[in-house]
Amino acid sequence: MYDLIFFIRGGTGARPARRPAGIRSYPRQCMTALARSDRYLRRLRVEKAWARRQPPLLAFTLCLVALAAAAPKADAQTAQTEPWQFAVSVYGYLPAISGTAYFPVAPIGGSFTLNQSDLIDHLKMTFMGAFDAHRGRWGIFTDVLYLDIGRRNTNIHDFTVGGIGIPAGTTSDVSIDMKSWIVNAVGEYRVLSQGESALDVVAGARYLYLKERLEWNFTGSLGSLPEATRSGNVEISNSIVDAIVGVKGQVQGDGGWRMPYYIDIGTGGAQFTWQGAIGLAYQFHWGEVSLLYRYIYFRFDSNTLKDLTIAGPLVGATFRW
């Protein structure tokens, strides 16, 4: 309820009209009532404005929820509609081999220990190829490396037999042959794709098969070595599988130039292994040609092998469809 005040204009001014009977004058109560009525009207206007905005806001919220729920389905549908993309690569690889091997020598119960970089520098045969398949963000990648390497060296002394070296005046004739398969097989998920630049996360396995045969013959004094060690031959082999994780991709350059890269680390059959490759490639309408440097390393917990490194340049061609 409100107290009402009436004014009657006349003459030069206005004066309060006579208050009707039953209505008393309460100035403070009147101002309080007016303030309350003003707040009420303001709140009413705000509520009306909010009510007018409710349908658009509600629709917008529901739209966001629907988009969030549909995003995985849309990604799956996009992957289903996108065609498979394939690539086959063939390489020429010229690696250098180094590492330490222990060849058991039965007569002395010890090992013929040598650094293989002194011997394995003659490449008899090598093959390297890769296959890649992508659909949407997902893909698979595998590459195969075969090596057949060996050499016969005369008068080398960078080895020990049972921990003992041969005298400097002794002539040695040592040959070694190594055959190896290295196979990588990984699944890929593309986390970045911008133009021709791409970054894939990879996870999978690396398989290593290694077979080595050593032959030796010493002429002259054997020092403290027994006569039974003057000549011999022995063969060792290893077959291991390691779990690996890494990244793979390329960086877009000017024109048709690209910088492909790959790196992974792993463990399992070996104490530790890692692999890396980086270089340059030039893209054509049918695929690309590339020049890279590839490095592969294994560290073993074995009584026949300590470590193995395979590293060198490679040239290749990739065909895409």
C-alpha positions in Angstrom: 0.0 0.0 0.0 1.2 3.5 -0.8 0.5 6.9 0.8 -0.6 9.3 -2.0 0.2 13.0 -2.1 -1.8 15.3 -4.4 -0.7 18.7 -5.7 -3.1 21.4 -7.0 -1.5 24.0 -9.3 -2.6 27.5 -9.1 -1.2 31.0 -9.0 2.5 31.0 -9.0 3.1 27.8 -7.2 1.8 24.5 -6.1 0.6 23.6 -2.7 -0.4 20.3 -1.2 -4.1 19.4 -1.6 -6.2 18.6 1.3 -5.6 15.0 2.3 -8.6 12.8 2.0 -10.0 11.5 5.2 -8.4 8.3 6.5 -5.1 8.9 4.8 -2.3 10.0 7.1 1.0 11.4 6.1 4.1 9.3 6.7 7.0 10.8 4.9 9.6 8.2 5.8 7.2 5.3 5.2 6.3 6.8 1.8 9.9 7.1 0.6 10.7 3.5 1.8 7.6 2.2 -0.1 8.7 4.1 -3.3 12.2 2.7 -3.0 10.9 -0.9 -2.6 8.5 -0.4 -5.5 11.4 0.8 -7.7 13.5 -2.3 -6.8 10.6 -4.5 -7.6 10.0 -2.9 -11.0 13.7 -3.2 -11.9 13.7 -6.9 -10.9 10.6 -7.4 -12.9 12.2 -5.9 -16.0 15.4 -8.0 -15.5 13.3 -11.2 -15.1 11.4 -10.3 -18.3 14.6 -9.7 -20.2 16.1 -13.0 -18.9 12.9 -14.8 -19.9 13.3 -13.4 -23.4 16.9 -14.6 -23.5 16.2 -18.1 -22.2 15.2 -19.8 -25.5 18.4 -18.8 -27.4 20.6 -19.7 -24.4 18.9 -23.0 -24.0 19.1 -23.8 -27.7 22.8 -22.8 -27.7 23.5 -25.1 -24.7 21.7 -28.0 -26.2 23.6 -27.4 -29.5 26.9 -27.7 -27.6 25.9 -30.9 -25.9 24.8 -32.4 -29.2 28.0 -31.4 -30.9 30.1 -32.9 -28.1 28.2 -36.1 -28.2 28.4 -36.3 -32.0 32.1 -35.5 -32.3 33.4 -39.1 -31.8 30.8 -40.4 -34.2 31.7 -37.7 -36.7 35.4 -38.7 -36.5 34.5 -42.3 -36.9 32.3 -41.5 -39.9 35.0 -39.4 -41.4 37.5 -42.2 -41.0 35.0 -44.6 -42.7 34.5 -42.2 -45.7 38.2 -41.4 -46.2 40.0 -43.8 -48.6 43.0 -45.8 -47.6 46.3 -44.3 -48.5 49.3 -46.6 -49.2 53.1 -46.1 -49.6 55.9 -48.5 -50.4 59.5 -47.5 -50.0 62.7 -49.2 -51.2 66.1 -48.1 -49.9 69.8 -48.5 -50.6 71.6 -48.6 -47.2 75.3 -48.3 -46.6 75.8 -48.9 -42.8 78.9 -49.2 -40.7 78.7 -51.9 -38.0 80.3 -51.7 -34.5 79.8 -53.6 -31.3 81.4 -56.1 -28.9 80.8 -59.9 -29.3 81.9 -62.8 -27.1 82.6 -66.0 -29.0 83.0 -68.9 -26.6 86.2 -70.9 -27.0 85.6 -74.4 -25.6 89.3 -75.5 -25.0 89.9 -72.6 -22.5 86.4 -72.0 -21.2 86.7 -68.3 -22.2 85.6 -66.1 -25.0 87.1 -64.6 -28.2 86.2 -61.0 -27.6 86.6 -58.4 -30.4 85.2 -55.1 -31.6 83.4 -55.9 -34.8 84.0 -52.5 -36.4 87.5 -53.7 -37.2 86.2 -56.5 -39.3 82.7 -55.9 -40.5 83.2 -53.3 -43.1 82.5 -55.3 -46.3 78.9 -55.4 -47.3 77.9 -58.5 -49.2 74.2 -57.9 -49.5 71.6 -55.6 -48.0 67.9 -55.0 -48.5 65.6 -52.4 -46.9 62.0 -51.8 -47.6 59.0 -50.1 -45.8 55.2 -50.2 -46.1 52.8 -47.6 -44.8 49.0 -47.6 -44.8 46.7 -44.8 -43.5 43.0 -44.2 -43.1 41.9 -41.1 -41.3 44.1 -40.6 -38.3 45.0 -44.3 -37.9 47.7 -46.3 -39.7 50.2 -49.1 -39.7 53.9 -49.0 -40.6 56.5 -51.7 -41.0 60.1 -51.8 -42.4 62.4 -54.6 -43.0 66.2 -54.5 -43.0 68.4 -57.5 -44.0 72.2 -57.4 -43.8 74.9 -59.8 -44.9 78.3 -58.4 -44.0 81.8 -59.9 -43.4 85.5 -59.7 -44.0 88.7 -61.6 -43.6 91.6 -59.6 -42.0 95.2 -60.5 -41.6 97.5 -59.5 -38.7 95.0 -57.7 -36.5 95.5 -57.7 -32.7 92.4 -55.8 -31.4 90.9 -58.8 -29.6 91.5 -61.1 -26.7 91.1 -64.8 -26.2 90.0 -65.7 -22.6 91.0 -62.2 -21.6 94.5 -62.6 -23.0 96.0 -60.9 -26.0 98.3 -62.5 -28.5 102.0 -61.4 -28.8 102.7 -58.5 -31.1 104.9 -60.7 -33.3 102.2 -63.3 -33.9 100.4 -63.3 -37.2 96.6 -63.6 -37.0 94.2 -64.5 -39.7 90.6 -63.6 -38.5 87.4 -63.6 -40.5 83.8 -62.9 -39.5 80.5 -63.1 -41.2 77.3 -61.6 -39.9 73.7 -62.0 -41.1 70.9 -60.0 -39.6 67.2 -59.3 -39.9 65.7 -56.2 -38.2 61.9 -55.8 -38.5 59.9 -52.9 -37.1 56.1 -53.1 -36.9 54.1 -50.3 -35.3 50.6 -48.8 -35.2 50.3 -45.1 -35.9 47.9 -42.3 -34.7 48.2 -38.9 -36.3 48.1 -36.1 -33.7 49.1 -33.3 -36.0 48.3 -32.6 -39.6 48.9 -29.2 -41.2 49.4 -28.9 -44.9 52.1 -31.5 -45.7 53.5 -31.4 -42.2 52.5 -34.4 -40.0 53.3 -35.9 -36.6 52.3 -39.5 -35.8 52.7 -41.3 -32.4 53.8 -44.9 -33.0 53.9 -48.0 -30.8 54.7 -51.6 -31.6 57.7 -54.0 -31.7 61.2 -54.5 -33.1 62.5 -57.9 -34.0 66.2 -58.7 -34.3 67.8 -61.9 -35.6 71.6 -62.0 -35.6 73.9 -64.8 -36.6 77.7 -64.5 -36.6 80.4 -66.9 -37.5 84.0 -66.4 -36.5 87.2 -68.2 -37.8 90.8 -67.6 -36.8 94.2 -69.0 -37.2 97.4 -67.8 -35.4 101.0 -68.2 -36.7 103.9 -67.8 -34.4 104.1 -67.6 -30.6 100.9 -67.8 -28.6 102.4 -66.5 -25.5 100.5 -67.8 -22.5 97.6 -69.1 -24.6 97.3 -72.9 -24.9 98.0 -74.5 -28.2 94.4 -75.5 -28.6 93.5 -71.9 -29.3 95.8 -71.6 -32.3 92.9 -72.1 -34.7 89.2 -72.6 -34.5 85.7 -71.4 -35.5 82.6 -70.7 -33.5 79.1 -69.5 -34.3 76.6 -67.5 -32.2 73.1 -66.4 -32.8 70.5 -64.3 -31.1 66.8 -63.7 -31.7 65.0 -61.0 -29.6 61.8 -58.9 -29.6 61.5 -55.4 -28.0 58.5 -53.2 -27.4 59.0 -49.7 -28.8 57.3 -46.3 -28.7 58.1 -43.2 -30.6 57.1 -40.5 -33.2 57.2 -40.3 -36.9 56.4 -37.6 -39.4 57.7 -34.9 -41.7 58.1 -31.1 -41.8 56.9 -29.2 -44.9 59.5 -27.1 -46.6 59.6 -24.8 -49.7 58.3 -26.2 -52.9 58.4 -30.0 -52.9 61.0 -30.3 -50.2 60.2 -32.2 -47.0 62.2 -33.2 -43.9 61.1 -36.7 -42.8 62.1 -37.9 -39.3 61.6 -41.0 -37.1 62.7 -41.9 -33.5 61.8 -44.6 -31.1 63.0 -46.3 -27.9 62.3 -49.7 -26.4 63.3 -52.6 -24.3 62.4 -56.2 -23.8 64.8 -58.9 -25.2 67.5 -56.2 -25.2 68.3 -54.1 -22.2 67.8 -51.0 -24.3 67.3 -50.1 -27.9 66.7 -47.0 -29.9 66.5 -46.0 -33.5 66.5 -42.6 -35.3 66.4 -41.4 -38.9 66.3 -37.9 -40.3 67.0 -36.3 -43.7 65.6 -34.6 -46.8 63.0 -35.7 -49.3 61.6 -34.2 -52.5 58.1 -34.9 -53.5 56.8 -35.7 -57.0 53.2 -36.6 -58.2 54.0 -40.3 -57.8 55.8 -40.2 -54.5 59.2 -38.9 -53.3 62.9 -39.6 -53.3 64.9 -39.2 -50.0 68.3 -39.1 -48.5 68.5 -39.9 -44.8 70.9 -41.0 -42.1 69.7 -44.0 -40.0 71.0 -45.1 -36.6 70.1 -48.3 -34.8 71.5 -49.3 -31.4 71.1 -52.3 -29.1 72.5 -53.0 -25.7 72.3 -56.6 -24.5 72.4 -58.5 -21.3 73.9 -61.6 -22.9 77.0 -63.8 -22.7 77.6 -63.5 -26.4 76.8 -59.9 -27.2 77.4 -56.6 -25.4 76.2 -54.0 -27.8 75.5 -53.5 -31.5 75.4 -50.3 -33.6 74.3 -50.1 -37.2 74.5 -46.6 -38.7 74.9 -45.0 -42.1 73.3 -43.1 -45.0 70.5 -44.4 -47.1 68.8 -43.3 -50.3 65.3 -44.3 -51.2 62.2 -43.9 -53.3 58.7 -43.9 -52.0 55.7 -44.7 -54.2 52.2 -43.6 -53.0 48.7 -44.3 -54.1 
